[in-house]
Amino acid sequence: MPRVLFGVSPIGLGHATRALVLLEELKRRGAEVRVFSGGRAADFINSVGVPADKIVEDPVPWVSGGEMKQTSLWYVRSWIAHKRTVPRTRRLFEAYRPDIVVCDEEFSGVDVAGEKGSRRVFISDELRLGFGRTWLARKIEGRVERWYARLQDSVDLLIVPESGDDVGNKKFVGPIVRLTSASPEEIRRRHGLPPGRVVLFAMSGSGIGRDLALKLKDVLGADEELRECALVVAGNRGDRITGENVLDLGVVRDNQDLVAAADLVVSTAGKSTIDEAKAAGTPIVAIPIRHHAEQERNAAALGYSSRDAGRLDELVRAKLGKRGAPMKFSGEVKAADAIFALLSGATGSPIVSNPKEMR
């Protein structure tokens, strides 16, 4: 039975939900998996009955007024948090002695596995940065980008949960998405959703996006045609959003169920929510946090940008209830195939690098 040490980024919940799907596939095939993460992601993983060591630190970007700010400070804080996390991950590695380390955008596990000469798998759909706007932020980011490129080249297997052509150590497996657990009718009953049309605002797992949620509330309330729609908010970690026809559910464990049951999803362009909407055939309006490079790229792929916040009423009317055909994804199966092939030695010898040389 292969022993897998699985690290999960603590920023948001998209990495955690994706990791849960893959680790269940790994366990189904006979692997023993130990998970580590941090913050609310670790709490979420533990809440669904999967034990997760809570040892990873990684700060959430600062967002104000719908815009990501102080990028240079975020990079510095992230690096300091990483340095604090590595010793904890090293102790976990030495206690568990895994055959392979798999990390979903979690970096300490990759570093420690490199030190120990263990096979390393890195999962990421964000292979470029681009968050920096000021001279200082771009200067810092340039150094981080060089380190990040070397990390991607050095791992034994780089899994990208997108469609694409495999090259080198890079394996494109397609989206990794949780299945819905019930019919839309049962999901609505379970969460107490009101009858009629439902607009779901799926807030980032990091809790960012409140400004957009309040704007959406105003749009629905001001438009006579849309006033009958219920606004359901999921993922909110701050003060509850209240009002007529507003239901704020806070953090929801099975957000993919709400996505499938809604008549429209509005989100801040997180990849997990977008993929869940594609899987369910639910229309989505994805308005990214301004200057959040990852969200901006996700939104651009669907034809949206941060400027679309100014025409949210038009977009809601155009997309509401316009369901598409559900899409079936099997990214976790392809990812597990690649990981087990690596474990069997089918893809060659491990590539070992000294993490100190990567900085």
C-alpha positions as CSV (number, residue, x, y, z in Angstrom):
1,M,0.0,0.0,0.0
2,P,1.7,3.2,-1.1
3,R,1.9,6.0,1.4
4,V,0.9,9.5,0.1
5,L,1.6,12.7,2.0
6,F,-0.9,15.2,0.5
7,G,-0.4,19.0,1.1
8,V,-3.2,21.4,0.4
9,S,-3.0,25.2,0.1
10,P,-4.9,26.9,2.9
11,I,-6.0,29.9,0.7
12,G,-9.7,29.6,-0.1
13,L,-11.5,26.3,-0.3
14,G,-11.1,25.4,-4.0
15,H,-7.8,23.6,-3.4
16,A,-9.4,21.7,-0.5
17,T,-12.5,20.6,-2.4
18,R,-10.4,19.5,-5.4
19,A,-7.9,17.6,-3.2
20,L,-10.7,15.7,-1.5
21,V,-11.9,14.4,-4.8
22,L,-8.4,13.2,-5.8
23,L,-7.5,11.7,-2.4
24,E,-10.7,9.7,-2.4
25,E,-9.7,8.3,-5.8
26,L,-6.2,7.5,-4.5
27,K,-7.6,5.7,-1.4
28,R,-10.1,3.8,-3.6
29,R,-7.1,2.4,-5.5
30,G,-5.4,1.3,-2.2
31,A,-3.2,4.2,-1.2
32,E,-2.8,5.4,2.3
33,V,-3.2,9.1,2.4
34,R,-2.2,11.6,5.1
35,V,-3.3,15.2,4.6
36,F,-1.9,18.5,5.8
37,S,-3.1,22.0,5.3
38,G,-3.8,25.1,7.4
39,G,-6.4,27.6,8.5
40,R,-10.0,27.3,7.3
41,A,-9.0,24.8,4.6
42,A,-7.8,22.4,7.3
43,D,-10.9,23.0,9.3
44,F,-13.1,22.3,6.2
45,I,-11.2,19.0,5.4
46,N,-11.6,17.8,9.0
47,S,-15.3,18.8,9.0
48,V,-16.0,16.3,6.2
49,G,-14.4,13.5,8.2
50,V,-10.9,13.5,6.6
51,P,-8.1,14.0,9.2
52,A,-5.8,16.9,8.2
53,D,-2.8,18.1,10.1
54,K,-3.2,21.9,10.6
55,I,0.4,23.1,10.1
56,V,0.5,25.3,7.0
57,E,0.6,29.1,7.1
58,D,-0.2,31.2,4.0
59,P,-1.8,34.6,4.1
60,V,-4.9,35.6,2.1
61,P,-4.5,38.5,-0.3
62,W,-5.8,41.8,1.0
63,V,-8.9,43.0,-0.9
64,S,-10.7,46.3,-0.6
65,G,-13.3,47.9,-2.8
66,G,-13.3,44.9,-5.1
67,E,-9.6,45.3,-5.8
68,M,-6.5,43.3,-4.7
69,K,-4.0,45.6,-2.9
70,Q,-0.6,45.6,-1.3
71,T,0.8,42.7,-3.4
72,S,4.4,43.3,-2.4
73,L,3.5,42.9,1.2
74,W,1.5,39.8,0.4
75,Y,4.5,38.2,-1.3
76,V,6.7,39.0,1.7
77,R,4.2,37.7,4.2
78,S,3.8,34.5,2.1
79,W,7.5,33.9,2.1
80,I,7.8,34.4,5.9
81,A,4.9,32.0,6.4
82,H,6.5,29.4,4.1
83,K,9.7,29.5,6.1
84,R,7.8,29.0,9.3
85,T,5.8,26.1,7.8
86,V,8.8,24.1,6.4
87,P,10.1,22.8,9.8
88,R,6.6,21.5,10.7
89,T,6.2,19.8,7.3
90,R,9.7,18.3,7.7
91,R,8.7,16.7,11.1
92,L,5.5,15.4,9.6
93,F,7.4,13.9,6.7
94,E,9.9,12.2,9.0
95,A,7.2,10.8,11.2
96,Y,5.1,9.5,8.2
97,R,7.8,8.4,5.8
98,P,5.7,8.7,2.6
99,D,6.5,7.0,-0.7
100,I,5.4,10.2,-2.6
101,V,4.4,13.7,-1.8
102,V,1.5,15.4,-3.6
103,C,0.8,19.1,-3.1
104,D,-2.1,21.1,-4.4
105,E,-0.4,24.6,-4.6
106,E,1.2,23.9,-1.2
107,F,4.9,24.6,-1.3
108,S,6.5,23.3,1.9
109,G,5.7,19.7,1.0
110,V,7.5,20.1,-2.3
111,D,10.5,21.7,-0.6
112,V,10.8,19.0,2.0
113,A,10.3,16.1,-0.4
114,G,13.1,17.6,-2.5
115,E,15.4,17.6,0.5
116,K,14.5,14.0,1.3
117,G,14.8,12.7,-2.3
118,S,11.2,11.7,-2.4
119,R,9.1,11.7,-5.6
120,R,7.1,14.9,-5.9
121,V,3.8,15.8,-7.6
122,F,2.6,19.4,-7.8
123,I,-1.0,20.3,-8.8
124,S,-1.7,23.7,-10.1
125,D,-3.9,25.4,-12.8
126,E,-2.1,28.7,-12.1
127,L,1.4,28.3,-13.7
128,R,1.9,32.1,-14.1
129,L,1.8,34.9,-11.6
130,G,1.1,38.5,-12.7
131,F,-0.3,40.0,-9.5
132,G,2.2,42.8,-9.2
133,R,1.2,46.3,-10.3
134,T,3.7,48.7,-8.6
135,W,7.5,48.8,-9.4
136,L,8.3,47.1,-6.1
137,A,5.6,44.4,-6.4
138,R,6.8,43.6,-10.0
139,K,10.4,43.4,-8.8
140,I,9.6,41.0,-6.0
141,E,7.3,39.0,-8.3
142,G,10.1,38.7,-10.9
143,R,12.2,36.8,-8.4
144,V,9.2,34.7,-7.2
145,E,8.4,33.8,-10.9
146,R,11.9,32.5,-11.5
147,W,11.7,30.4,-8.4
148,Y,8.2,29.2,-9.3
149,A,9.3,28.2,-12.9
150,R,12.2,26.2,-11.5
151,L,9.9,24.5,-9.0
152,Q,7.6,23.4,-11.8
153,D,10.5,22.1,-13.9
154,S,12.0,20.2,-11.0
155,V,9.0,18.1,-9.8
156,D,8.5,14.6,-11.1
157,L,5.0,15.3,-12.2
158,L,3.1,18.6,-12.7
159,I,-0.6,18.0,-12.8
160,V,-2.7,20.7,-14.5
161,P,-6.5,20.3,-13.9
162,E,-7.2,21.9,-17.3
163,S,-7.5,20.7,-20.9
164,G,-4.2,20.8,-22.8
165,D,-1.4,18.8,-24.4
166,D,1.0,17.0,-22.2
167,V,4.6,18.0,-22.5
168,G,7.6,17.0,-20.4
169,N,6.6,16.5,-16.8
170,K,3.4,18.4,-17.4
171,K,0.2,16.3,-17.4
172,F,-3.2,18.0,-18.3
173,V,-6.0,16.0,-16.7
174,G,-9.1,18.3,-17.1
175,P,-11.1,19.7,-14.2
176,I,-11.4,17.9,-10.9
177,V,-15.0,18.5,-9.7
178,R,-17.2,17.1,-6.9
179,L,-20.3,15.3,-7.9
180,T,-23.7,16.6,-6.7
181,S,-25.3,14.6,-3.9
182,A,-29.0,14.9,-4.8
183,S,-31.5,16.2,-7.2
184,P,-32.0,20.0,-7.5
185,E,-35.4,19.7,-5.7
186,E,-33.9,17.8,-2.8
187,I,-31.0,20.3,-2.6
188,R,-33.5,23.2,-2.4
189,R,-35.4,21.4,0.4
190,R,-32.3,20.6,2.3
191,H,-31.0,24.2,2.4
192,G,-34.4,25.8,2.8
193,L,-34.2,27.6,-0.5
194,P,-37.4,29.6,-1.4
195,P,-39.5,28.6,-4.4
196,G,-39.1,30.3,-7.7
197,R,-35.9,31.5,-9.4
198,V,-32.6,31.5,-7.4
199,V,-29.5,33.5,-8.0
200,L,-26.6,32.1,-6.1
201,F,-23.7,34.4,-5.1
202,A,-20.8,32.0,-4.5
203,M,-18.3,34.0,-2.4
204,S,-14.7,33.0,-2.5
205,G,-13.6,30.4,0.0
206,S,-11.3,33.1,1.4
207,G,-14.4,35.3,2.2
208,I,-13.5,38.0,-0.4
209,G,-16.2,39.4,-2.7
210,R,-18.6,41.1,-0.3
211,D,-18.6,44.3,-2.4
212,L,-19.8,42.3,-5.4
213,A,-22.5,40.5,-3.3
214,L,-23.9,43.8,-2.1
215,K,-23.9,45.1,-5.6
216,L,-25.8,42.0,-6.8
217,K,-28.3,42.5,-4.0
218,D,-29.0,46.1,-5.1
219,V,-29.3,45.0,-8.8
220,L,-31.9,42.3,-7.9
221,G,-33.8,44.7,-5.6
222,A,-33.9,47.6,-8.1
223,D,-35.1,45.7,-11.2
224,E,-38.8,44.9,-11.3
225,E,-38.2,41.9,-13.5
226,L,-35.5,40.5,-11.1
227,R,-37.1,41.4,-7.8
228,E,-38.9,38.1,-7.6
229,C,-35.6,36.2,-7.6
230,A,-34.2,35.0,-4.3
231,L,-30.6,35.9,-3.6
232,V,-28.8,33.0,-1.9
233,V,-25.3,33.7,-0.6
234,A,-22.8,30.9,0.1
235,G,-19.2,31.3,1.5
236,N,-19.7,34.5,3.5
237,R,-17.4,34.6,6.5
238,G,-18.3,38.1,7.6
239,D,-21.6,39.7,8.8
240,R,-24.6,38.1,7.3
241,I,-26.1,39.8,4.2
242,T,-29.8,40.4,4.9
243,G,-32.8,41.8,3.1
244,E,-36.0,40.9,1.3
245,N,-35.6,37.6,-0.6
246,V,-32.0,37.2,0.7
247,L,-30.8,34.0,2.3
248,D,-27.2,34.0,3.5
249,L,-26.1,30.4,4.3
250,G,-22.6,31.2,5.3
251,V,-19.9,28.6,4.5
252,V,-21.6,25.6,2.9
253,R,-19.8,22.3,2.8
254,D,-21.3,21.1,-0.5
255,N,-21.3,24.3,-2.6
256,Q,-21.5,22.2,-5.8
257,D,-25.0,21.2,-4.8
258,L,-26.1,24.8,-4.6
259,V,-24.5,25.6,-7.9
260,A,-26.4,22.7,-9.5
261,A,-29.7,23.8,-8.0
262,A,-29.4,27.5,-8.8
263,D,-30.9,29.3,-11.9
264,L,-27.8,31.5,-12.1
265,V,-24.4,31.7,-10.3
266,V,-22.6,34.9,-9.8
267,S,-19.1,34.6,-8.4
268,T,-15.7,36.2,-8.1
269,A,-14.2,33.9,-10.7
270,G,-12.8,31.1,-8.6
271,K,-11.9,28.1,-10.7
272,S,-13.8,25.6,-8.5
273,T,-17.1,27.5,-8.8
274,I,-16.6,27.9,-12.5
275,D,-15.9,24.2,-13.0
276,E,-18.9,23.2,-10.8
277,A,-21.1,25.4,-12.9
278,K,-19.8,23.9,-16.1
279,A,-20.4,20.4,-14.7
280,A,-24.0,21.2,-13.8
281,G,-24.8,23.3,-16.9
282,T,-25.7,26.2,-14.7
283,P,-25.1,29.7,-16.2
284,I,-22.5,31.8,-14.5
285,V,-21.4,35.4,-14.4
286,A,-17.8,35.6,-13.1
287,I,-16.6,39.0,-12.1
288,P,-13.0,38.9,-10.9
289,I,-11.4,40.9,-8.1
290,R,-9.5,43.6,-9.9
291,H,-5.8,42.9,-10.2
292,H,-6.3,39.4,-8.9
293,A,-4.4,37.8,-11.8
294,E,-5.7,34.2,-11.3
295,Q,-9.4,35.3,-11.1
296,E,-8.9,37.7,-14.1
297,R,-7.6,34.9,-16.2
298,N,-10.4,32.6,-15.2
299,A,-13.0,35.3,-16.0
300,A,-11.4,36.3,-19.3
301,A,-11.7,32.7,-20.5
302,L,-15.5,33.1,-20.1
303,G,-15.5,36.6,-21.6
304,Y,-15.8,38.6,-18.4
305,S,-13.6,41.2,-16.7
306,S,-13.7,43.3,-13.5
307,R,-15.3,46.1,-15.6
308,D,-18.4,44.0,-16.0
309,A,-19.4,44.8,-12.4
310,G,-20.7,48.0,-13.9
311,R,-23.2,46.1,-16.1
312,L,-24.2,43.4,-13.6
313,D,-27.9,44.0,-14.1
314,E,-27.6,43.4,-17.9
315,L,-25.6,40.3,-17.4
316,V,-28.0,38.8,-14.9
317,R,-30.9,39.4,-17.2
318,A,-29.1,37.8,-20.1
319,K,-27.9,34.7,-18.3
320,L,-30.7,33.9,-15.8
321,G,-32.1,30.5,-16.4
322,K,-30.1,29.9,-19.6
323,R,-28.9,26.4,-18.7
324,G,-26.4,24.6,-20.8
325,A,-25.7,20.9,-21.2
326,P,-24.0,19.4,-18.1
327,M,-20.3,18.4,-18.7
328,K,-18.7,15.3,-17.3
329,F,-15.2,15.6,-16.0
330,S,-12.8,12.9,-14.8
331,G,-9.7,14.8,-13.9
332,E,-9.2,12.9,-10.6
333,V,-9.1,9.6,-12.5
334,K,-6.4,10.8,-15.0
335,A,-4.5,12.4,-12.1
336,A,-4.5,9.2,-10.1
337,D,-3.4,7.2,-13.2
338,A,-0.4,9.5,-13.5
339,I,0.5,9.3,-9.8
340,F,0.3,5.5,-9.7
341,A,2.3,5.3,-12.9
342,L,5.0,7.5,-11.2
343,L,4.9,5.2,-8.1
344,S,5.4,2.2,-10.3
345,G,8.4,3.8,-11.9
346,A,6.8,4.0,-15.3
347,T,7.8,7.6,-15.9
348,G,11.5,7.3,-15.0
349,S,13.7,8.2,-12.1
350,P,12.9,10.9,-9.6
351,I,14.3,14.4,-10.2
352,V,15.8,15.7,-7.0
353,S,16.7,19.3,-6.4
354,N,18.0,21.2,-3.5
355,P,15.3,23.7,-2.5
356,K,18.0,26.2,-1.5
357,E,19.1,26.4,-5.1
358,M,15.6,27.3,-6.2
359,R,15.6,30.6,-4.4
